[in-house]
Amino acid sequence: MTPEVTPEALVRDHTVYSCVMGSRAFGLASDGSDTDRRGVFLAPAPLYWRFDKPPTHLDGPADEQFSWELERFLELALRANPNVLECLHSPLVERVDDTGRELLALRDAFLSRQAHQTFVRYAVGQRKKLDADVRQHGAPRWKHAMHLLRLLGSCRDLLRTGELVIDAGADRERLLEVKRGEVPWPRVKAWMGRLADEADAAAPGSPLPAEPDRARVEDFLFRTRRASALQAYADHEVAQSVVRGGLVG
């Protein structure tokens, strides 16, 4: 019987990749910025041999910490989920093992022109929230406005160059002015509009492929799951050998 594995143990003992995200990864942190941690854990194969499957994602155990099970993370990355794609490109890696290094080596397999639509859909949803803030409170949440501008710029540059860079770079000071509420909302809206238009213009001629490399990613998942199953079998054989040795002794 496979022993129970707690959510905390999944993150503590089975994380293959973890990084810092948010303002600190984007080069936009201030003294009071949170440290947002994101990670990927590989649930051991025996946990899938039960009726109750392991979780696809977990909050914690630390504050501002969130982790995905590897398969769920890969699914979201193949769909060009902005948060997941950016997680793979964080400059602040805190933990990585051999499986995590192979995951990072797959970064280009997830990038495709699909990112245009997913980033734009995400931006539209965030923009609606900012507009609602303006209607209700007379101003948007400036920090969220700053992050939306950075995301739109990142999307535009991804479509232009084929590379995803999440650091704010040369726009850092302008973005921090937005965060401090020093830029009028009409100017911020106009900036968002320009970035969206530039992303639209870049999409047709983007060097990115039309689709992600699903076969390459699936091969990685298959080999990783197989290795986990073989390790579980080997551990079981060792345990059985110890039991048999104890009975003989």
C-alpha positions in Angstrom: 0.0 0.0 0.0 1.4 3.4 -1.0 1.7 5.7 2.0 -0.2 8.9 2.1 1.5 12.0 0.7 0.4 15.3 2.1 0.1 18.5 0.0 3.0 20.0 2.0 5.1 16.9 1.2 4.3 17.1 -2.5 5.7 20.6 -2.6 8.5 20.0 -0.2 9.8 16.7 -1.5 8.7 16.6 -5.2 9.1 20.1 -6.6 11.2 19.9 -9.8 11.2 23.7 -10.5 10.4 26.8 -8.5 11.0 30.5 -9.0 10.0 34.0 -7.9 7.5 35.8 -9.9 5.6 39.1 -9.7 7.3 42.5 -9.3 10.6 41.0 -8.2 10.9 39.0 -11.4 9.7 41.8 -13.5 12.2 44.3 -12.2 9.5 46.4 -10.7 9.8 45.6 -7.0 9.8 48.2 -4.2 10.8 47.8 -0.6 7.2 46.6 0.3 6.8 44.2 -2.6 5.6 40.6 -1.8 7.7 37.7 -2.8 5.5 35.6 -5.1 6.7 32.0 -5.5 5.6 29.6 -8.2 6.6 26.0 -8.7 6.0 22.7 -10.4 5.9 19.4 -8.6 5.9 15.9 -10.0 3.4 13.7 -8.1 4.8 10.1 -7.7 3.4 7.6 -10.1 1.7 5.4 -7.4 -0.6 8.3 -6.4 -2.3 7.8 -9.8 -3.0 4.2 -9.2 -5.8 5.1 -6.7 -9.3 6.3 -7.1 -8.4 9.6 -5.5 -5.9 11.3 -7.8 -3.2 13.8 -6.6 -4.1 17.5 -6.8 -3.4 19.4 -10.0 -2.3 22.5 -8.1 -1.7 23.6 -4.5 -1.6 26.8 -2.5 1.2 27.2 0.0 2.5 26.0 2.3 4.2 29.4 2.4 2.5 32.7 1.9 2.2 33.8 -1.7 3.2 30.3 -2.9 1.4 28.4 -5.6 2.4 25.2 -7.4 1.1 23.1 -10.3 1.5 19.4 -10.8 3.7 18.8 -13.9 1.0 17.6 -16.2 -1.3 20.4 -15.5 1.5 22.9 -15.9 2.4 21.4 -19.3 -1.3 21.6 -20.4 -1.5 25.2 -19.5 1.8 26.1 -21.1 0.7 24.4 -24.4 -2.4 26.6 -24.3 -0.1 29.6 -24.0 -1.4 30.6 -20.6 0.4 33.9 -19.9 1.1 33.2 -16.2 2.5 29.8 -16.8 4.7 30.8 -19.8 6.1 33.7 -17.8 6.9 31.4 -14.9 9.2 29.4 -17.2 11.1 32.6 -18.0 11.6 34.0 -14.5 15.2 35.2 -14.0 14.9 34.2 -10.3 15.1 30.5 -10.1 15.1 29.1 -6.6 15.1 25.4 -7.1 15.6 23.1 -10.1 16.5 19.4 -10.4 17.2 17.3 -13.5 13.6 17.1 -14.5 13.2 20.8 -13.9 16.2 21.5 -16.1 14.7 19.4 -18.9 11.4 21.4 -18.5 13.3 24.7 -18.8 15.0 23.3 -22.0 11.5 22.9 -23.4 10.6 26.6 -23.1 10.7 27.2 -26.9 8.4 24.2 -27.5 5.5 26.1 -25.8 5.9 29.4 -27.7 3.7 29.9 -30.7 1.5 32.6 -32.2 -1.3 31.3 -30.0 0.2 33.6 -27.4 -1.2 36.5 -29.3 -4.8 35.5 -28.5 -4.2 34.2 -25.0 -2.3 37.3 -23.9 -4.9 39.6 -25.5 -7.8 37.7 -23.9 -6.1 38.0 -20.5 -5.4 41.7 -21.1 -9.1 42.4 -22.0 -10.3 40.7 -18.8 -7.9 42.8 -16.7 -8.8 46.0 -18.6 -12.5 45.4 -17.8 -11.6 45.2 -14.1 -9.6 48.4 -14.3 -12.5 50.2 -16.1 -14.8 49.0 -13.4 -12.5 50.4 -10.7 -12.6 53.8 -12.5 -16.4 53.8 -12.6 -16.7 52.8 -9.0 -13.8 54.6 -7.4 -12.7 57.3 -9.8 -9.3 55.6 -10.4 -7.9 52.2 -11.3 -5.8 50.0 -9.1 -2.6 51.5 -10.4 -0.4 48.5 -9.6 -2.6 46.3 -11.7 -2.5 48.9 -14.5 1.3 48.8 -14.4 1.4 45.1 -14.6 -1.1 45.0 -17.5 1.1 47.5 -19.5 4.2 45.3 -18.8 2.3 42.2 -20.0 1.1 43.9 -23.2 4.7 45.0 -23.9 6.0 41.5 -23.3 3.4 40.1 -25.7 4.3 42.6 -28.4 8.0 41.9 -28.1 7.4 38.1 -28.0 5.5 38.3 -31.3 8.2 40.5 -32.9 11.3 38.6 -31.8 10.1 35.1 -30.9 11.6 35.4 -27.4 9.7 35.9 -24.1 11.3 38.4 -21.8 9.5 39.3 -18.6 11.8 42.0 -17.2 10.4 45.5 -17.7 13.7 46.7 -19.0 13.8 50.3 -20.4 10.2 50.8 -19.5 10.8 50.3 -15.8 10.7 54.0 -14.7 7.6 54.8 -16.8 5.8 51.8 -15.4 6.7 52.7 -11.8 5.3 56.2 -12.5 2.0 54.5 -13.4 2.1 52.4 -10.2 2.5 55.6 -8.2 -0.6 57.1 -9.9 1.5 59.8 -11.5 0.2 59.2 -15.0 -3.4 60.2 -15.8 -5.7 57.4 -16.6 -6.5 58.6 -20.2 -2.7 58.5 -21.0 -2.4 55.0 -19.5 -5.4 53.8 -21.6 -3.8 55.3 -24.7 -0.6 53.5 -23.9 -2.4 50.2 -23.5 -4.1 50.8 -26.8 -0.9 51.4 -28.6 0.7 48.3 -27.2 -2.3 46.2 -28.2 -2.2 47.6 -31.7 1.5 46.9 -32.0 1.0 43.3 -30.9 -1.8 42.9 -33.5 0.5 44.3 -36.2 3.4 42.0 -35.2 1.3 38.8 -35.1 1.0 38.0 -38.9 4.8 38.2 -39.5 5.9 36.8 -36.2 8.9 34.3 -36.3 6.9 32.1 -33.9 5.4 28.9 -35.2 1.6 28.7 -35.6 1.3 25.9 -32.9 3.4 24.7 -30.0 5.4 21.5 -30.3 2.9 19.2 -28.5 4.7 16.0 -29.5 8.0 17.1 -27.9 6.3 18.1 -24.7 4.3 14.9 -24.6 7.4 12.8 -25.0 8.9 14.6 -22.0 5.8 13.9 -19.9 5.8 10.2 -21.0 9.4 9.7 -20.1 9.0 11.5 -16.8 6.0 9.5 -15.8 7.7 6.2 -16.8 10.8 7.0 -14.8 8.6 7.7 -11.8 6.8 4.4 -12.2 10.1 2.5 -12.6 11.4 4.1 -9.5 8.3 3.2 -7.6 8.7 -0.4 -8.8 12.3 -0.5 -7.8 11.5 0.9 -4.3 8.8 -1.7 -3.9 11.2 -4.5 -4.8 13.8 -3.3 -2.3 11.1 -3.1 0.4 9.9 -6.6 -0.4 13.5 -7.9 -0.3 13.9 -6.4 3.2 10.7 -8.0 4.4 11.7 -11.4 2.9 15.2 -11.1 4.5 13.6 -10.3 7.8 11.3 -13.3 7.6 14.1 -15.6 6.7 16.3 -14.2 9.5 
